[in-house]
Amino acid sequence: IITAALKFSAHRMHSPKFQQEHTTDSANHITESSFTPEDIMQFLPTSILAELKNKAGGAISNLSSALVTLAQFVYPKVLSEVEDARGHAQGGKFEVTTRQAMTYLKGRIIHEVVRERYGDVAARICAILQAKGHLESDSIAESAMVPAKDARELLHQLYKSNYISLFYLQQTKQHNPASAIYLWYVDDAKIESTILHNTCKALYNLRLRRQHETEVGKDWIDRAKEAGETDENDSELDKLNRNRFCQGLERLDNACLQLDETFMLLKDFGT
């Protein structure tokens, strides 16, 4: 349903036919961000649309109820009810909370990147710092339910990788590290910049690897381009090597696409 709403928003913004039909329709004009259940009906999958039609009450009424239910979700907040659906002639008006959804997805990306590199405990520590702000290492260890020694080691690893930051607070006028207070925190802009940089570096290395693999397997590519080439004269070893080559390129392409999506989300959808 959310996908259908996003498709309708894109259609409304970029379809010349839609803009022409609604240019002079000031009475029924709707904002660029809100929609009614009827607006997104044509963008729903056939199976979902059939299921809504077969239920008692009709498609519009059932879709309106589903949208109201989605609007009640708090985390992540993906939909808001702009106009109350109860008694509304069009089944209510709704709006996709794009900014909140992008913020949630960014948070999930950060969590997964930290978890894959440093483990679940490190990801938990970052989440605690993002939620609570500046904390000392002992408080972090207690909140993360890990020994203080392990927490301090992870904090220094995360600090060296620019995932977290350190605030140094001196209690006296004289410089005395023993009596100073060290507060750890997460700078959202800094950690996003760090992950964005690492994503670009990983994407660059993947593209270099694919270029290398393409050069190594140039013979397979040339043979595939020949119109009269068949598999009948290939040995079993040749077929096995060709399949491995194709599967390797496919895995590299899929990895590049995933990193492209991560890069787009972090770079182009700023909050």
N, C-alpha and C positions, 0 to 999 in steps of 0.2 A: 504493500500500500504506500509506503514511504517512497519507494522507487517510482511508482506511478505519479505521486505528487511532484517529485523532482522532474520527471519527464514533462509533466504539464507546465511547470515553471519555465523550463527550457523552451518548450513550444510557444508559450506566451511571449517570451522575450525575443525569440529569433524567427518566428513564423510571420512572413509578410501578410499572409492571408488573415491570420488572427488579428494582427494589428490593424489591418484595413477594416475588418468587421467591427472592431470595438473603438475605432477612432472617434466616431460621432455618438457612440452609445454612452452618453454621460450618466443616464439614469441608472443603468445596470453596471456601471464601471466598478471594477474591483481593483484593489491594490495589487502591486506586482508580487507580493509575498503571500497573499491569502488565496484560499480556494474553497470551493464547495464540493460536497461528495459527487455531484453530477459532473463537475469539471474534470475529474480524474477517471471517470468510468471507462472511457475509451482507451486509457493507458494501462488498465489492469490486465494481468495475464488471463487468458481464456478460462483456465481452470478456476481461478479465484472468482471471476465474474459469474461463472455458472453456479458456483457454490452459493454466492450471495443471492442470486436470482431464485434458487430453489428453496431457500429458507423462507419461513413465513414472514410477511411484511414487505417483501420486495427488496430489490438490490439497493436502492437509495437509502432506505431505512436501515438496513443491515450494515451498509458501509458507514453510515453516520454513527451507528453504535460502536463500530470497530474503531473509528477515528476518535470518538470520545474516550474509549478505553486506552488508546495509545497516548492521548493527551494527559492521562492521569499518571503516566510513568514519570518518576522523578529523576532516576539516574540509570541510564543517561536520558536527559530530556530531549526528545526528538520532535515533539509536536505540541503545539499550544492551541487552545480553543479560543479563537478571536471573538466569535459571537456564539452565545449559548445555543446548542442544538435543540434543546427542548422547545417545541412550538415554533421553531424556525421554518419558514416556508421552503427553504432550500436544504434543510437538514443541518444547518449550522455553517460557520466559516472557520477554517483552520489555517494554521501556518506552520511550516517546517522550521524548527529552530536550528538553522544551519550553523550559526556561530557556536552554540552549545555542543552540537554534534561534532564539529571540527575540533573543539577543545577536548572533548572526550577521546576522540581518535588519536590526537596528539599524545595525550596522556598514556593511552594504551601502547603506542609506539615506543615512547620513552621507557615504559615499564618493561616491555619485551626486549628492547635492546640491552638494558642493564641486566636483566635476568639471564639472557643468553651469554653475556660476557662474564658476569661475576656471580651469577647464581640467584636463587630465590631470596636469600637473606639480604643481599645488596639491593635488590629491587624493592624489598619491603622497607629498607632504611630510606631509600629515596622517596617512597610514598609517604612515609612518616614525616620526613622533613618538609615535603610539599604541603602536607596537611597542617602541621603544627608550627612550622617556621623554625626560628633559631633554637637549637638545643645543644646541650653538652653531651659528650660521648656516653657518660653513664646513663643519662636519661634516654638516649637513643637505644642503648643496649637493653634497658628495661622495657621500653616500648616494643622493641623488635623481638624480645624474649630470647636473647642470645648472650653468651658470656661477654663481659666488658672487653676482654682482650681481643676476641674475634671481631667485635664491633669496631674497635679502634683500627685494626688491620684493614678492614673493609673500607672504613672512612678514609684512610690515607690512600688506598688504591683508587677509590672514586675521586678523591681530590686530585691525584696525579693525572687522572684522565679527563679532568675538567668537567666532571658530572656534578660535583657539589663544590661549594665555596666555604671559606673559613673566615669568621669574624673574630678579630683579636681585641680583647677588652682588658686594658691594664687598670688595676684597681688603685695603684699608687702613682705618684709622679715619677718615681724611679723605675727604670726598666728591669723587671724581675719576672722572667718566664714562669717561675714556680708559683707565683701568686696570681698570674694572669688567668683570665677566663676565656676559654676557646669555645666559640659557638659555631656549630655547623648549620648550613642552610642550603637550599636549592635556589639558584638564580634561573628562573624559567628561560629567559632570553639566552643565557650562557649555555645551558644544557641543550637547548634546541639548536643553537649554533654549532655545538660540538657534534651532535648527532648528524646534523646536516653535512658538516665537513666530512665525517666518517662515511656517510652514505655516498657522497660524491667520490671519495677515494675508492670505495669498494666498487662503485659503478664503473669507474675508470679502469680498474684492474680487471673487471669482468670483460669489458670490451676489448682490452688488450689480449686477454686469454682467448676470446672468441676469434679475434683476428689471427692469432697464432694457430689455433686449431683449423681455421679455414685454409691457411697457407699449407699446413701439414697435409690436410685432406683434399688438396686441390684436385688430385686425380679422381677422387670419388665425385666431386662436383662436376667435373668435365664429362665424366662418363654418364652422369645423370642427365646432362643437357643434350647428349647425342640422341637424335630421334629414333634411330634404329636399335639402340642398345636394349638388350633384354637380360633377364636374370638366368636364362637357361644355361649359358656357358660359364657362369660364375661358379667357383668352387664353394664348398661349405665354409671354408675359412674366409674367403672374400665376402660372402654374405654376412658372416658374423662381424667382421671388421667394419663393414659398411653400416650395419645396424648400430654398432657401438658408436661410430662417428656421428650418425644422425641423432642418436639419443643424447650424446654429449652436447651437440649444438642446441638441441631442444632444451636441455636443462639450463644451459647458459642463457638462452633467450628468455626463459621463464624467470630466472633470477634477475635479469636486467629489467624485465617488466615490473617485477615486485619492487625493486629499488627505485624505479621511475615513479611508481605510485607513492612510495614513501617520500621521495624528494618533492613531488608535487604537493603533497599534503603539508609538509613542513615549510616549503618555500612560498607557494602560491596562495595558500589559504591562511593568511595571517589573522590572528585574533586581535 
